[in-house]
């Protein structure tokens, strides 16, 4: 159960490496910890057991973050006394308790609990989570660096080259907007984006992959096509989410007009929505977020739907290093995985041993059970939460838009 009023959290007990498969194992507590990664808030969730094994998950901070405490309190009676190794059963139980779909906050809370359960299952069996999924189909996980936005080429080139030299990363995602997409003439927006990409291509190694995230702010299909055409000559790795995700047929029409890979999916919540998208032929690459769709349990179902449509999965992952661990294990066991979004983090005090890229890839840890990372519970005794919220963009005429 959470204790958001006092913010006093118990330190997790030392956990045994394994537990006999037939031995009883029961959930005794679910707790929330409000923390940060650099200057962004993060919500960690622990599930504790009577055997001292603790599992960890990271909730997507849709906001309001402090709402997760009561939501976890709501789910706890469904979980108390249950065997945490029955992950699929408990996932279904949380989904079935509501007459209506849980929504963004509910699904993120379920995802965090789901991941904590998988962590416990791995630790109880002395195995990495990916081994519980049938084992790894690849030996390492390729990543691309994200959240670089649109630095001037004079700044972008040394920034990207620095990450390449330190981590071997050779794939990156930028914003295409060099001028305000809401106030400038659209032709100028596209011209500036094309010139920006051309300049980067001329100054960076030829083998570098560069993707562009349009952040779902384009409100006219023709404008999305024009922007894609401006980027096309310089071969983007993919063109991400130019429009809002709600109306699936528009994605099929849009993809039919593009000659660059179209990627989307971070704002979709389950396999049914991805099925609708793919039946429209609306994506070359799908990007479900493991912390949005209800966790690893649902993420695997989405990947199978995509695989049946010959579409690869490139998970959306702008969160903290624990979410990266969740994604690594998914990717290790997913046949149609393509590449993982990765945010280079320099300040995250609550994790002792984050996965760091080597040669542009994250390495598996076959000798580490569960997610393969250690949470510093001493750090979690201090509430290190920082408030952040997304602001609606105000257009020149006074109306609002997505930012």
C-alpha positions as CSV (number, residue, x, y, z in Angstrom):
1,X,0.0,0.0,0.0
2,X,1.2,3.6,-0.6
3,X,1.8,6.2,2.1
4,X,1.7,9.5,0.2
5,X,0.9,11.6,3.3
6,X,4.0,10.8,5.3
7,X,6.3,9.8,2.4
8,X,7.9,7.3,4.7
9,X,8.9,4.2,2.8
10,X,10.3,0.9,4.2
11,X,13.6,-0.3,2.9
12,X,13.2,-3.5,0.9
13,X,14.4,-6.6,2.7
14,X,17.4,-8.5,1.4
15,X,16.0,-11.0,-1.1
16,X,17.0,-14.6,-1.6
17,X,18.3,-15.5,-5.0
18,X,15.8,-18.2,-5.7
19,X,12.8,-19.8,-4.0
20,X,11.5,-23.4,-4.5
21,X,8.9,-23.4,-7.2
22,X,6.3,-25.1,-4.9
23,X,7.1,-22.8,-2.0
24,X,4.3,-20.3,-1.0
25,X,5.0,-16.7,-2.1
26,X,2.5,-14.0,-1.3
27,X,2.3,-10.3,-2.1
28,X,2.3,-8.2,1.1
29,X,2.7,-4.6,-0.1
30,X,2.7,-2.3,-3.1
31,X,4.4,1.1,-2.7
32,X,5.0,4.2,-4.7
33,X,8.2,6.3,-4.6
34,X,8.2,9.8,-6.2
35,X,11.6,10.5,-7.6
36,X,13.3,12.1,-10.6
37,X,15.7,11.5,-13.5
38,X,17.6,14.7,-14.1
39,X,14.9,17.4,-14.1
40,X,11.9,15.2,-14.9
41,X,9.7,13.4,-12.4
42,X,9.6,9.6,-12.2
43,X,7.4,7.3,-10.3
44,X,8.8,4.0,-9.1
45,X,6.6,1.1,-7.8
46,X,7.7,-1.8,-5.7
47,X,5.8,-5.0,-5.0
48,X,6.9,-6.8,-1.8
49,X,6.5,-10.4,-0.8
50,X,6.5,-12.4,2.4
51,X,9.7,-14.1,1.3
52,X,11.6,-10.8,1.1
53,X,11.7,-10.7,-2.7
54,X,10.9,-7.2,-4.0
55,X,10.1,-6.4,-7.6
56,X,10.4,-3.0,-9.3
57,X,8.5,-1.1,-12.0
58,X,8.5,2.4,-13.4
59,X,5.2,4.2,-14.2
60,X,4.9,6.5,-17.2
61,X,4.4,10.0,-15.8
62,X,1.4,11.1,-17.8
63,X,0.6,13.5,-15.0
64,X,-0.7,14.1,-12.4
65,X,2.0,12.0,-11.0
66,X,0.8,12.1,-7.4
67,X,-2.4,10.4,-8.5
68,X,-0.5,7.1,-8.7
69,X,-0.6,6.6,-4.9
70,X,-4.4,6.3,-4.7
71,X,-4.5,4.2,-7.8
72,X,-2.0,1.7,-6.4
73,X,-4.0,1.7,-3.1
74,X,-7.1,0.8,-5.2
75,X,-5.3,-2.2,-6.9
76,X,-3.6,-3.5,-3.8
77,X,-6.6,-5.5,-2.4
78,X,-6.7,-7.4,-5.7
79,X,-3.1,-8.4,-5.2
80,X,-2.7,-8.9,-1.5
81,X,-2.0,-12.5,-0.6
82,X,-1.7,-13.6,-4.3
83,X,1.3,-15.4,-5.7
84,X,3.2,-12.7,-7.7
85,X,4.5,-15.4,-10.1
86,X,1.0,-15.6,-11.6
87,X,1.8,-12.6,-13.7
88,X,-0.7,-13.1,-16.5
89,X,-3.5,-13.9,-14.1
90,X,-2.9,-10.8,-11.9
91,X,-2.6,-8.6,-15.0
92,X,-6.0,-9.9,-16.2
93,X,-7.5,-9.4,-12.7
94,X,-6.4,-5.7,-12.7
95,X,-7.8,-5.2,-16.2
96,X,-11.1,-7.0,-15.4
97,X,-11.9,-5.1,-12.2
98,X,-13.2,-2.1,-14.2
99,X,-16.3,-1.9,-16.3
100,X,-14.5,0.5,-18.6
101,X,-10.9,0.7,-19.9
102,X,-8.5,2.0,-17.2
103,X,-7.2,5.0,-19.2
104,X,-3.7,6.5,-19.3
105,X,-3.1,6.6,-15.5
106,X,-4.7,3.2,-14.8
107,X,-2.7,1.5,-17.6
108,X,0.6,3.1,-16.5
109,X,-0.1,1.9,-12.9
110,X,-0.9,-1.6,-14.2
111,X,2.3,-1.5,-16.2
112,X,4.4,-0.7,-13.2
113,X,2.8,-3.5,-11.2
114,X,3.2,-5.9,-14.1
115,X,6.9,-5.2,-14.3
116,X,7.4,-5.6,-10.6
117,X,5.7,-9.0,-10.8
118,X,7.9,-10.1,-13.7
119,X,10.9,-8.9,-11.7
120,X,9.8,-11.1,-8.7
121,X,9.2,-14.1,-11.0
122,X,12.7,-13.8,-12.4
123,X,14.3,-13.4,-9.0
124,X,12.3,-16.2,-7.5
125,X,13.6,-18.5,-10.2
126,X,17.1,-17.1,-10.4
127,X,16.6,-16.1,-14.1
128,X,16.6,-12.9,-16.1
129,X,13.1,-12.0,-17.2
130,X,13.9,-12.7,-20.9
131,X,14.6,-16.3,-20.0
132,X,11.0,-16.6,-18.7
133,X,9.8,-15.4,-22.1
134,X,11.4,-18.3,-24.0
135,X,15.0,-17.0,-24.0
136,X,16.8,-14.4,-26.0
137,X,16.6,-14.3,-29.8
138,X,19.4,-11.8,-30.0
139,X,22.6,-11.3,-28.0
140,X,22.5,-7.5,-27.7
141,X,20.0,-4.6,-28.1
142,X,20.6,-1.8,-30.6
143,X,19.6,1.7,-29.4
144,X,19.1,5.1,-30.8
145,X,19.7,8.3,-28.8
146,X,16.6,10.4,-28.3
147,X,15.2,13.7,-26.9
148,X,17.9,15.8,-28.6
149,X,15.2,18.0,-30.2
150,X,16.7,20.3,-32.9
151,X,20.0,21.8,-31.9
152,X,21.8,23.9,-34.5
153,X,24.2,21.8,-36.6
154,X,27.1,23.5,-35.0
155,X,25.9,22.0,-31.7
156,X,24.3,18.8,-33.1
157,X,27.4,17.5,-34.8
158,X,29.6,17.5,-31.7
159,X,26.7,16.3,-29.5
160,X,26.0,13.3,-31.8
161,X,29.7,12.5,-32.3
162,X,30.3,12.7,-28.6
163,X,27.7,10.0,-28.0
164,X,29.1,7.9,-30.8
165,X,32.6,8.2,-29.3
166,X,31.5,7.4,-25.7
167,X,28.8,4.8,-26.3
168,X,29.2,3.8,-30.0
169,X,25.6,5.1,-30.7
170,X,25.2,5.7,-34.5
171,X,21.4,6.2,-34.6
172,X,19.6,9.3,-33.3
173,X,16.2,11.0,-33.3
174,X,15.7,14.8,-33.7
175,X,12.9,17.2,-34.1
176,X,12.5,18.4,-37.7
177,X,11.3,21.9,-36.7
178,X,13.7,24.7,-37.3
179,X,10.9,27.4,-37.3
180,X,7.6,27.5,-35.4
181,X,5.2,25.0,-37.1
182,X,2.2,26.9,-35.8
183,X,3.1,30.4,-37.0
184,X,5.4,30.1,-40.0
185,X,4.3,29.5,-43.6
186,X,4.3,25.7,-43.9
187,X,6.5,25.8,-47.0
188,X,9.2,27.5,-44.9
189,X,8.8,24.9,-42.1
190,X,9.5,22.2,-44.7
191,X,12.3,24.0,-46.4
192,X,14.1,24.7,-43.1
193,X,13.7,21.0,-42.1
194,X,15.1,19.8,-45.4
195,X,18.0,22.1,-45.3
196,X,18.7,21.1,-41.7
197,X,18.8,17.4,-42.5
198,X,20.9,18.1,-45.6
199,X,23.5,20.0,-43.5
200,X,23.6,17.2,-40.9
201,X,24.1,14.5,-43.6
202,X,27.0,16.5,-45.0
203,X,28.7,16.9,-41.7
204,X,28.1,13.5,-40.0
205,X,29.4,10.0,-40.9
206,X,27.5,8.5,-43.8
207,X,26.5,5.4,-41.8
208,X,24.6,7.4,-39.1
209,X,20.9,6.8,-38.9
210,X,18.7,9.8,-38.2
211,X,15.0,9.7,-37.4
212,X,12.7,12.7,-37.0
213,X,9.8,13.0,-34.5
214,X,7.1,15.4,-35.6
215,X,5.4,15.2,-32.1
216,X,1.9,14.8,-33.5
217,X,1.5,18.5,-33.9
218,X,0.6,18.5,-37.6
219,X,-3.1,19.1,-38.1
220,X,-3.4,18.6,-41.9
221,X,-2.5,15.5,-43.8
222,X,-1.1,17.4,-46.7
223,X,1.3,19.2,-44.4
224,X,2.6,15.8,-43.1
225,X,3.2,14.6,-46.6
226,X,5.1,17.8,-47.5
227,X,7.3,17.6,-44.5
228,X,8.1,13.9,-45.2
229,X,8.9,14.9,-48.8
230,X,11.4,17.5,-47.6
231,X,13.2,14.9,-45.4
232,X,13.0,12.1,-48.0
233,X,16.1,13.0,-50.1
234,X,18.4,12.5,-47.1
235,X,17.0,9.1,-46.1
236,X,15.5,9.3,-42.6
237,X,15.5,6.1,-40.5
238,X,11.8,6.9,-39.9
239,X,9.3,9.7,-39.8
240,X,7.6,9.5,-36.4
241,X,4.0,10.5,-35.5
242,X,3.3,13.5,-37.6
243,X,-0.4,13.5,-36.7
244,X,-2.6,12.6,-33.7
245,X,-3.3,8.8,-33.4
246,X,-7.0,8.7,-32.8
247,X,-8.4,8.3,-36.3
248,X,-6.8,5.1,-37.8
249,X,-7.9,5.4,-41.4
250,X,-5.9,8.6,-41.9
251,X,-2.7,6.6,-41.1
252,X,-3.4,4.2,-44.0
253,X,-4.0,7.1,-46.4
254,X,-0.9,8.9,-45.1
255,X,1.5,6.0,-45.4
256,X,0.3,5.4,-49.0
257,X,1.6,8.8,-49.9
258,X,5.0,8.6,-48.3
259,X,8.3,7.2,-49.5
260,X,9.9,7.2,-46.1
261,X,9.2,4.7,-43.2
262,X,6.3,5.9,-41.1
263,X,6.4,5.1,-37.4
264,X,3.7,5.6,-34.7
265,X,2.2,4.0,-31.6
266,X,3.4,5.7,-28.5
267,X,-0.1,7.0,-27.7
268,X,-1.9,3.7,-28.3
269,X,-2.9,1.6,-25.3
270,X,-3.5,-2.0,-26.3
271,X,-3.3,-4.7,-29.0
272,X,-6.8,-3.9,-30.3
273,X,-5.7,-0.3,-31.2
274,X,-2.6,-1.6,-32.8
275,X,-4.6,-4.1,-34.8
276,X,-6.9,-1.3,-36.0
277,X,-3.8,0.7,-37.1
278,X,-2.2,-2.2,-38.9
279,X,-5.4,-3.3,-40.6
280,X,-5.4,0.2,-42.2
281,X,-1.9,-0.3,-43.3
282,X,-1.0,2.7,-41.2
283,X,2.6,2.1,-40.1
284,X,5.9,0.7,-41.3
285,X,7.2,0.6,-37.7
286,X,5.1,0.5,-34.5
287,X,6.3,2.1,-31.3
288,X,4.3,0.9,-28.3
289,X,5.5,2.1,-24.9
290,X,5.9,-0.7,-22.4
291,X,5.0,1.7,-19.6
292,X,1.8,2.9,-21.3
293,X,0.2,-0.3,-22.7
294,X,-0.1,-2.1,-19.4
295,X,3.4,-3.6,-19.2
296,X,5.4,-6.5,-20.7
297,X,2.3,-8.8,-20.6
298,X,0.4,-6.6,-23.2
299,X,3.6,-5.5,-25.0
300,X,4.3,-9.0,-26.1
301,X,0.7,-9.4,-27.5
302,X,1.1,-6.1,-29.5
303,X,4.4,-7.4,-30.9
304,X,2.8,-10.6,-32.1
305,X,0.0,-8.6,-33.8
306,X,2.6,-6.5,-35.5
307,X,4.6,-9.6,-36.5
308,X,1.5,-11.0,-38.2
309,X,1.5,-7.9,-40.4
310,X,5.3,-8.0,-41.1
311,X,5.8,-4.8,-39.1
312,X,8.8,-4.4,-36.7
313,X,8.6,-3.0,-33.2
314,X,10.8,0.0,-32.1
315,X,9.6,0.6,-28.5
316,X,9.0,4.2,-27.4
317,X,11.2,4.7,-24.3
318,X,11.8,8.3,-23.1
319,X,11.7,7.3,-19.4
320,X,14.2,6.3,-16.8
321,X,16.8,3.5,-16.6
322,X,14.4,1.1,-15.0
323,X,12.0,1.4,-17.9
324,X,15.0,0.8,-20.2
325,X,15.6,-2.5,-18.3
326,X,12.0,-3.5,-18.9
327,X,12.4,-2.8,-22.6
328,X,15.7,-4.6,-22.9
329,X,14.2,-7.9,-21.7
330,X,11.2,-7.4,-24.0
331,X,13.6,-6.7,-27.0
332,X,15.8,-9.6,-26.1
333,X,13.0,-12.1,-26.6
334,X,11.0,-10.3,-29.4
335,X,11.7,-11.7,-32.9
336,X,10.4,-8.6,-34.7
337,X,12.2,-6.0,-32.5
338,X,14.0,-3.3,-34.6
339,X,15.7,-0.7,-32.3
340,X,15.1,0.8,-28.9
341,X,14.8,4.4,-28.0
342,X,17.4,5.3,-25.4
343,X,17.8,8.5,-23.3
344,X,21.3,9.2,-22.2
345,X,21.0,10.0,-18.5
346,X,23.7,11.7,-16.4
347,X,21.8,12.1,-13.1
348,X,19.7,9.3,-11.7
349,X,20.7,8.6,-8.1
350,X,18.2,5.8,-7.4
351,X,19.7,3.2,-9.7
352,X,23.1,1.7,-9.0
353,X,23.9,-0.1,-12.3
354,X,21.9,1.1,-15.3
355,X,22.3,-0.5,-18.7
356,X,24.7,1.6,-20.7
357,X,25.4,1.2,-24.4
358,X,28.6,-0.4,-25.6
359,X,29.1,-0.2,-29.4
360,X,25.7,1.3,-29.8
361,X,24.0,-1.7,-28.0
362,X,22.8,-2.7,-24.6
363,X,24.3,-5.9,-23.3
364,X,22.3,-8.7,-21.7
365,X,23.1,-9.7,-18.2
366,X,22.5,-13.5,-18.1
367,X,23.9,-13.9,-14.6
368,X,21.5,-11.3,-13.1
369,X,18.0,-12.4,-12.2
370,X,14.9,-10.3,-12.8
371,X,15.5,-7.0,-14.6
372,X,19.3,-7.2,-13.9
373,X,19.5,-3.9,-12.1
374,X,19.7,-2.8,-8.5
375,X,17.6,0.0,-7.0
376,X,19.2,2.0,-4.2
377,X,16.5,1.9,-1.5
378,X,18.5,4.2,0.7
379,X,18.1,7.0,-1.9
380,X,14.3,6.3,-2.0
381,X,14.0,7.2,1.7
382,X,14.2,10.8,0.5
383,X,11.4,12.2,-1.6
384,X,13.3,13.7,-4.5
385,X,10.3,14.4,-6.7
386,X,10.3,17.4,-9.1
387,X,7.2,18.8,-10.6
388,X,6.9,19.0,-14.4
389,X,3.9,19.3,-16.6
390,X,3.4,19.7,-20.4
391,X,1.9,23.1,-21.4
392,X,-0.6,23.5,-24.2
393,X,0.8,25.6,-27.1
394,X,-0.9,28.9,-27.7
395,X,-1.1,29.8,-31.3
396,X,-0.9,33.4,-32.7
397,X,-4.7,33.6,-32.9
398,X,-5.1,32.7,-29.2
399,X,-6.3,29.1,-29.7
400,X,-4.4,26.2,-28.2
401,X,-2.7,23.1,-29.7
402,X,-0.6,20.1,-28.8
403,X,3.0,20.9,-28.0
